[in-house]
Amino acid sequence: MDQVEASAPSPPTLAAVAPASDLSIFVQPLGDGISRLDLAVDGITCAACMPIIETGLAREAGIVQSRVNLSNRRLTVEWRDAETNPQRIIDRLARLGFRAFPFDAGSVETVEAGEARFILKCLGVAGFAMMNIMLLSVSVWSGNVTDITQEQRDFFHWLSALIAVPAVAYAGRPFFRSARSALAARQLNMDVPISLGVLLAVGMSLVETAQHGTHAYFDSAVMLLFFLLTGRYLEQLMRRKTRAVAANIAALKAHSALKILADGTLRQVPIAAIVAGDLVLVRPGERVSVDGVVTDGHSEIDQSLITGETAPLLAGPGDSVFAGTLNSSGTLRVRVSAAARGTLLDEVTNLLDIAVESRSAYRRLADRAAQLYSPVVHVTALATFLGWLTIGLAWQPALIIAITVLIITCPCALGLAIPAVQVVASGALFKANVLLQSSDALERLAEVDTIIFDKTGTLTLPEPALLGAAQLAPDILELSGRLALGSHHPLAKALALASKAELPLDGLIEEPGRGVRALIDGIEARLGSATFCDTEAEAADLARQFPDASTISFAHGERRHVFGLRQSLRPDAVETVAALRRAGFAIEILSGDRNDAVAPIAEILGIERSAGGLKPAEKIARIETLKAQGRKVLMVGDGLNDAPALAGAHVSISPITAVHLAQAAADAVFLGDRLAPVAEALAIARKARRLMVGNLWLAVAYNAIAVPIAILGFVTPLIAALAMSGSSVIVTANALRARQAALEEV
């Protein structure tokens, strides 16, 4: 096997891509002599590795706390500077069997992609070998057993060995390497009994073949690898789906800014070169690259992705603007207060990181059970071997019985108990327009008792709706839409969408902060503010009639019209919220939008508790309060300001229209304009949770019956392999049986 490993290509490791520089540049001082460091950890394969790392570091002097994030294999560790340092922490991890390097999201993604390809290759090798060995087995046993000569049986066994041994040596490497690292650190993980069972099965099969025995277990060993590699590959895919945060933040963060030099000239410089006190220019249609204060110019700032506020901010001298917001119309000069670090966008990112790590302590039910699996199985197999030796059995049959115990208790049923239900439930959720992004989201959805909704883009549709569109004169709507195509204003964009206009008017001129104008048949047409279009009275009347609506005005000669646009509720929001209340869920609205826009929505939906004008930290604080009361919170939101709350909640869902960062933080997304998928997801999850627990009990019952029979010597390794596979089939069949039941639950 060593020769095979030496010649076969290995997947990339973090060692190959981690920066080899002074660790001090990655350390974050937290004050009071405490520092923090994010490390990427190579060798984490399952939840059983998490307590090994956290408990092992806890024994190191000076460690304040350590948290492992299983989804991206990141370790966040805090320590007292006077007692330890980063290198000692990394050395301690090495003694535990894990290599660690400064965390870099891009490097980790590269490694994950390489490992996924490697596991897929191993899976292909195991599948090819399994099919061929099973074909040989069928060839041997398809005829009359008494007609098979010893030479024929030996020939087929050796032929199976020629296929199985190199296949196991290659396809088993993900488990063998993990088991070797664990044993080197004097630890046990789930890969140790898997590796031991496979190698002993192959070894005993070779011995049986060499001694002209009747049975060989090459097919069992390769089949076991195939099933386990399938589960590991699917788990890799799940983890990679949830890890797009860094890329999504980069989409909002500017890499450069237009700096105004002392002589008044402009120069495009990297954002890292911008410091507090610098002047930068922000042009219409650009994202603001810094936090700062406007010194000159007027414009409207779309800050919905940052604060959740739907109404544009009218920014002028003395007003604050934030990185990541969108400058809609005018040109602004901004005095920088924060640029590369310390911006509001950075604060949101930090909140998101903290929330994700705090949730990483969640242990899935199967993983918690699996933590006890390794030591129990090894002790049981060893006790069986010694017990039979004590009562006088020869060591060869005693070892066969011990191998049987290892094989019959291999964790296929335990490993499939949760994923089998997840696959079936995911299919039902897909039909309900819900896509899962987290492998344990179903379990956490099933535990929810409190639901928090964001307003804008969640309870309401993402685009503002045009009031009274059916009663508008078609020519006015068409002309207004063509004017709107020439504006950067978000209300103008909504108007253009509602009018279905395709071609802008010729000669459009945009006046920053006011609107757009163009000549139509020699007469000037305008679209923009009420003062720009001389419609103050009409706009005031519409505002009194619809206080939660925004207005945009149109003028063409003597013709005037004021359009009202407002966020409209999702078409089934009232019915869905009512159904959730009847199901016993406590419901709240937490929004970054102004309170007078939130209150009418809460009243229509019958939601008693609502709050508007909240910052991301305030949403997190409310969720933490609920968690302290023992509540299991589902957060439903779509904006960047919701991302920390989505990550900090017990479980979270975003609409597919959400900003990318919110989607990355959410455990699931739902499609379409209806809100019903949220209720359907909760119903399906509750059913799935019952099935998961049922499957785990099936796995436990199987072991409770099968293991004693194996210990007593009434089972051969071949029958043990069949029983092990049979338990997996039963667990899977139970999940498939529930497909229709899951749909009927909705």
N, C-alpha and C positions, 0 to 999 in steps of 0.2 A: 504493500500500500504506500510506503514511503516513496517508492520510485514513481508511482502514478502521481502522487502529489507533487513531486519535484518537476515532472514534465508537463502537467496540466496547468493551464493559466489560472491564476487566482483572481478573485474580484478585487477591485481597488479597496484599500483600507484608508482610514483617516490619516494614518502615518504618511501616506503618499501625497496627501493634499494639504495637510495642516501646515500653517506657517511656522517656520522654525525661527522665532524671534523672541526677544526678551518678554517674559510673561507679564512684567509689570505694566506694559502698555495696555493689557487687557483687564487689569484689575480696576474695580470701581470702589473707591473709598466711600463708606457709608457714614463716617463720623464715629466718634467715641472709640476709636481704635479698631473698628470692625471694617472688613473689606469683603467684597463679593467678586466672584468669577464665574463665568459661564463656560462650561467645558463640554465638548462633544466626546462621547464615550463609545469606544469601539468594543463590541462583544456583548451588548445587551440584546438578548433574543426573546425574552418573555418577561412576564410580570414577576417571576421568581427571582430575576436578577435585581429588581429594584430594592427589596429589603436587604439583599447581600451588600449592595453599595451603601445604602443609607445607614444600616446598622454598623457596617465596617468602618465608615467614616466617623460615626458617633464615638467610636473608641479612641479616635485620634485627639490628642490634647489640643484645645483651642478652637475646635469646630463648634460654631454656634448652631448651624442647621444645614442640612443638605436635602435637596429635592430633585428627584429624577423625573423627567418628562419622557414617558415611554414613546410617545408619538414621533418625537424628533431626536430621541436618544441624547437629550441634553441634561446635564447635571448642573444645577445652580448651587453653589456652596458658599457659605459665609463663615468667616473665621476671625479670631482676635489676632491682630498683627504681632502682638508681643509673644505669642505662644506658638505660632506656626506660620508657614508661608506656602505659596502655590506649589512649589516644587515638591515639598514634603507631602502635600495632598495628592499630587499626581503619582508620587512613588507609592503612597499607600494604596491607591487604586490599582497600581501595577501588581502589588502583592495580593490583591483580591482577584486578580485575573482579568483586569480591564485596562485598556490603554486609553488615555485621555489627552485631549488637545484643545486649545482655545476654540470656542464655538464660532463657526462661520456657516451661515445658512446655505450658501452656495456650495461649499465643500461637502457639507452633509448630504445635500441633494445629489451631488455627483456620486458619492459613495453609495447612497441608497439605490440609485439607478443601476450602478454596476452590480450590486449585490442581487437586485431583482433579476437581472439578466443571468447571473451565475446560478441562482436557484432554479430559474426556468430551464437552463441547460441540464442541471442535475435531475429535474423533474422529467425532462424528455428522455434522458438516459435510463432512469428508473422505469418509466412507462414502457419503453422499447424492450428492456430486459424482462420486465414482468410478463408482457404479452408472449414473448418467445419461450420463456420458461414454462408458462402455463400451457402453451401449445405442445411443448414436449411432454408435460405431465398428462395431457389429454391423450397424446399418442400412446403413452405407456399403458394407461388404464382403460383405454377405449375397448380393448379386446378382452378376452377371458384371461383373468389374472394367472391361472394355472398354465396358460400357454406361453407366458413370458419367461424366458430363460434368465439365469443369473447374469450371463454375459450381456444380454440386451439391457437388463436393468442397470448394470454398471455403466454401460455405454451412455445411456440417457442421463444418468446421474453426473458422469464426468462432463458431458456436453453442457448440462445445466450449470455445472461449476465454472466451466470456461466462460459462460455468459455472466453468471452472478458475481463472481469474485471481482473482476474489474469494474462491473457496474456498481457494486456496493462500495468499492474503494473510491470511486469518483462521486457517485450520487450521495454517499453518506457524509461527505466532507463538511457540510454545514453543521451537522450534529457532532461529528468527531472533533472538529476544532473547538467547538463550544464546550464539549465535555472535557477535552484535554485542558483547556484554560481553567475550568472550574476545579478540576482535580489538582492542578498545579497550585491553585490558591486554597486547597483543602476545603473546597465547598462542593455542594451537590446541587445541580439543577436538573430540569426535566430531560436534558439531552444526555445525561450520564446513563440512566437505565435504558434509554432508547438505543444508545450506542452499544452498551453492553449486551442487550438482548439481540441486536442485529449481528454483532460480531460472534457471539456465542452460537447463535443459530447457524451461521455460515461455518464456523469452526467445527461444530458437531456434525454438520452435514458432510464436511470433508472427511471427518473421521469415519462416519458411517459409510461413506462411499468407498473409502480406502479399505474398510473391513468387510466390504461386500454386503452392507446392511440393506434392509428392505426400504427404509424411509430416509429421505433427504428433505431438507427444509429451505432450500434455496428460494423457492417461490414465495414462501412466507416472509423471508427477510426482505426481498425486493419489494413485495407488495406493501409491507409496512412502511418502507422508505417512501414509496410513491404516495401513499395517503398523507403521511406527515409533511412531505415537501409541498403537496397541494395546499394544505392548510397554511404553511409558512409563507408561500408565495401570495396567497390571498391576503394574509395579514400585512405583508409588505405593501401591497397595492393600497390597502386601506390607510396605512400610515402615511404614504406619500400624498394621498389626496388631501389630507388635512394640513399639509405643510406648504402653504403658498404665501405665508404672511410677509416674509421679507420682500418678495417680488411685488406684492400688492402695495406695500408701503412705498417702495421705490417708485411706483407709478404716480404717487401723489407728491413725493418729495422732488423738488427741483434739484438738478445737479449743478446749475449755474445761475447767476443773477447778473442783471445789467447794472453795473456800478457806475455812479456819477462821480467822476474824479474832481479834484479841487479846481481845475480850470474849466469845469463844466462839460468836458468831453465824456463820452460813454465808452465803457469797456466791458465785454462779457468775461466774467471771471468765475472760477469754480466756487461753489457755495462754501467750501471749506476755507476759502480765503476771505470771506465776508466776516467782519467783526462788528460788535455792538458800536453804534455811533456812525457807521457808514451810511451813505445815501444810496438808495437803489431806485431804479425806474421800473414801474410795472405798467405794461401796455394793455390795451383792451384785448380780451380773449385769452390772456395769460393767467396761469396760476401764480398766486403770490408765493414767493420763494422763501420769505423770512417772516418772523414776527416783528412788528414795529408800529410806528405812529406816522400817520399821513402828515406831511409838511406842506404839500401843495397839490392841488387838483381835486376834482370831484368825480365820483363814480358810484356804481352800485356793485356791491360785493355779494356773490352767491356763496354763502357759508353753510349751506345745508349739509354738506358731507362732513363738516367738522362739528357744528353745534346742533344740527337738526332743525334750525330756524328756517322756515320756508320763505318768509318775507325777505327780499334782498335788503342788505344793509346799505343805507345811504352814507357813504364814506366821504369825509372832507377833512380839512386840516384839524388835527387834534384827535382824530378817531383812530382806534387801534385796529390793525388788520393782522391776520394770522396765516402762517404757512399752510398751503394746501387748499386755501379758499380760491375762488375764481373771480377775477376782475371782469365784470360784464361789459362795461362801456367806456369809461374815461381813462385817461392816463394819470397815474399817481406817482408822486415822489414820496418815498417812505424812509424814515429814519430807523435804522435797524436796532432792535433790542435783543434779538436772538436769531441765530442763523443755523449753523450746522448742528448745534446742540441746544437743548433747553427750550425748544419751541413747544407750542401747544400740541402739535402733531407728535413730537417726541413723548410728551406726557401721556397721550392716548396710547402710544406704542408700549410704553413702560407699564401702564395699567393692564394692557392686554397680556404682556408677558407674565406679569405677576398672577393674573387670573388663571391663565393656562397652567402655570406651574402648581398653583394651589389645587386645581382640579386633577392634576396628574396623580395625586395620592389615591384616587379612586381605584379600588381593586375589583376587577370583574369577578363574578362568582366562580367561573371555571378556573381562573388563574389562582384565586385564593385556595381552592381545593387542590390545585396542582402543586402548590408550595409544599403540601404535606406528602405528596405522592412519592417523590424520589427517596427520601429516607425510609419510608414505610416499605416500599417495594424491595429495596436492597436488604433491609433487615429481614424481611419475610423470606426472600430467596436464600439468604445465607443461613437462616435458622432451619429452613427446610433441608438444605444440603447437610448441615451438621447433625440434624435430627435423624436423618436416614443413616448416616454413618454410625451414629451412636447405637442404633438398633441392629447394626450388623450388615447393612447393605453395602455392596461394593461401590467404590467411588464413581465409576462410570455411570451406572444407572441413577445414583444419587445426584450427579451433576445434571443428567438429562431431566430429572424431576425439577431441579432448581431452575434450569433454563425454561422449562415449561411454565413455572410460576412467573418468571420475568416476562415471557411472551404473553401469557394469558392476561396479565395485568397491564400490558402496554396501553398507553393513554389515548388510543384512537377514539373510543366511545366518549371519554372525558373531553378530548380535544374537539370532537364533532358536536357535542351536546349543544353548545351555543351557536357555532357557525351554521349548522344545519338549519336551525330555526331562523337565523338571521337571513339566510338566502331566501327562504320561503316568504318570510315577512317582508323582505326588501322587494320581492316581486309584487306583493299586495300593495305596498306603499307606492311603488312605481305606477301602478294602475290608478292610485289615488293622487298622482302628481306630486309625490314627495320623494326626494332623493337623499339618501343617507350619506354623510361625510365622515362619520365616526363609527368605529366597529362596536362600541358599547352604547351607542345612542339609544337603542331599543330598550335596554335595561333601565336607563335613567329616565326615559320618557314614561315608562310604566310607573315610576315612583312619584311623578309630579302631583302636587296638590294645589299649587299656586301658579297662576299665569300672569306675566307682566307683558303688556303690549306697548310698543312704541306707537305713535300716531302716524306721523308722516311716512307714506310709502308702505305702511304695514296694515293698519286698519283702513287707511285710505289708499286709493290708487296712486301710483308714483307720479303721474302727470296731472296737473290741474285740469279740471273739466270746464268747458265753456258753458256759462249759464244761458239758458234760453236759445240755444243754437238753432232749434227748429223754427223759431219765430223771426230770425234775422233775415233781412233782405239779402238774397244770394249775391248781388253785385257788391254790396258793402263787405260781406264776408270774404269774397274773393280778392277784392282790392286790398283789404286789410292783411290778408294772409300773404299776398305778394310783397307788401311793405315789410311784414314781419320777417320774411326770409332774409332781409338785409340787416337785421339787428342781432346783437349778442345777448340781449336781455332774455332771461328764462321765461318770462311771461309772453314775450313775443314768440319764442320758440313754441310754446304751448298753443298759442293762437295760430301759428302757421300749421301746426300739426292738425288742429281742429278744422281748419279751413281746407285742408288737403291741397294747398297751393304747391305748385311744382317749380314755377319759374319766377324769380324776383323781377321787380320792375327795373327798367333801365334808368341809369342816372341816380341811383340811390345815394343819399348822403346821410351819414349818421352823426348826430350832434351828441357828444358824450354827456350822459346824465339827463338827457332830455328826450330823444327819440330819433326817428328816421323820417326823411322827407324825399319826395320825388315829384316830378311834373307828370300829370295825366291829362292829356288833351289840353295842354297849355295852362292848366290850373294845378296849383301846388296841393299835394296830398300829404298828410302827416299822420304818424302813428307814434304814440309815446305817452308822456305824462299829461295830466289834465291841464296844467298851465301851458304846456307846449301846444296843445290842441284847442285851447280855450273852451274847456268843458268842465270847469270847476263845479258848477251847479249840478250838472248831470251826474258827475262822479260822486258828489256828496249825497245825492238822493239814493244812488245805488248802494253806497256804503251804509246808509241808514237801513235800507231794506235787507242787505246781506252783510252784516258786520264782519263775518269771517272771510269775505271774498276780497281778492286783490283786483285792481282795475287797470285797464290800459285803454287809451282813448284814440279815436280815429276822427280826422277832419279832412274834408275835400270840398273846397268852396264853402257853400252854406250848409252842407250836409255834415252832421255831427253824430257820433255814436260812442258810447262808453261800454266796453266789454267787461263783464264780470267773470273772473276765473277763480275757482276755489277747489281745494282738495275734496274729492267726492269719496264717500265710503265705498268699500268693496261691496259688490251687489248682494252678497249673502252675509255681510258682517253682522247684521242684527240677529238673524236666525242662528248663526254659528255661536255668537256670544251667549245667546239665550240657552242654547243646547249645552254649552260648557257650564253655565251656572247650574242648570238642572242636574248635570252630572256631578256637582259638588265641588267644582273648582272655585277657589277664590281668585278674583280677577282685578287687576289694576292697570292704569295707564301711566307710564312715565315717559315724558317727551321733552325734547329740547326746544320744541316750538313754544310760542308764547301761550300763556295760560288761557287768554280769551279765545284762542283757537282750539284749545284742548277741551275746555269745559263743555261746549255744545256737543262735541262728539261723544263724550262720556255720558251726557244726559240722554242722547238718542239711543245709545247702546245699553243704558241702564247700569252703568258701572259707577259705583258709589265713590270709589277712591281713585283720584287722578291728580297728577301734578305736571305743570309745564315749566318751561324755562330752566330745565335741569342740565347741568354739566355732566360729562362722563363720570367724574368722581362721585357725584351725588347719586347717580343711578347705581353705581357699585355699592355705595353706602347703604342704600335702601335694600339691595339684595342681601348684603351681609347681615343687616338687621333681621330680615326674614329667615335667613339661614340659622342665625343664633336662636330663633324661636322654634327651630326644628322643621322649618318649611322646606319643601323640595320645589325649587322655582324653575319654571320654564320661561325663558326670555324670548320674545318674538320681536325682532327689529331688523332694520335694513341699512342704517347709516353708519358712517365711520364713528360717530359719537356713541353708537350702540355696541361697537366691537368689544370694548372691555366688559360691558355688562353681559354680552352674549357669551364670552369666555368664562366669566365669573359665575354665571348661573349654573344650576345643577345640570341643565340641558338647554339647548337653544335651537331656534329655527329662524331662517331668513327667507324672504321671498327671492325669487331668482333675479329680480331687478335690483337687488341690493348692491351697494358698493362692494368691490371685490374683497376688501379687507373684512367687511362684516360677514361675507360668505365664508371666508377662510376661518373665521372664529366660530361660526355656527356648526352645530352637529348635523344639521339637515337643511335643505332648501326646498321650497315648494313653488310650483309653477302655476301660471295662470292668474286671473283676476279674482278668483274666489278665495275666501278665507277658510272654507270647509276643510281643506287638506290638513290644517292644524288639528282640528278635532278628530279627523280620521286617523292621523298619525298616533294620537294618544290612545285611541281605541284599539288599533292594531298592536301597539306596543304592549298594552296590558295583556292582551291575549298571548302575544309572543313571550312575555315574561313568564306566564304560567307554563308554557310549553318548555321554555328553557329549564325551569326548575324541575319539571317532570322528566326531562331528558337526563338531567343530572342524577335524579333519583334512580332512573333506569340504569345508568352507568354504575351507580353505587350498588344497586341490587345485583347487577351482573357480577361485579367483583365479589360481593358477599357470598354468592352461590358458587362461582367458578373457582375462586382461589382455594377454598377448602378442598374442593374435589381435586384440584391440581396438586395441592400439598400432600394429599393421601396417595398420590401416584396413579390415579385412575385415568389420567389424561396424558396422551403423547404430545410432543411439540407440534405435530401436524394438526391434531385436533385442537390444541391450544390456539394455533394460528387461525383455524377456522372459527373457533368460538370468539376470538378477538375480533375478526372481521364481521362475524355475525352480530356482535353487539353494536358495531358501527352501523350495520344495515338496519337494525331495529331502531336505533336513535334517529337515523335519517328518515326511515319510513314514518316514524311518529311525527317528524316535522312536516313531511309531505302530506300526511293525512290531515294536517291542520290548515292546508292552503285555503280550502273553502271556508273553514271555520273562521280564519282570520278575516276574510272578506265579509262574512256575515256579521262580524262583530261591529262593523262600521254602522 
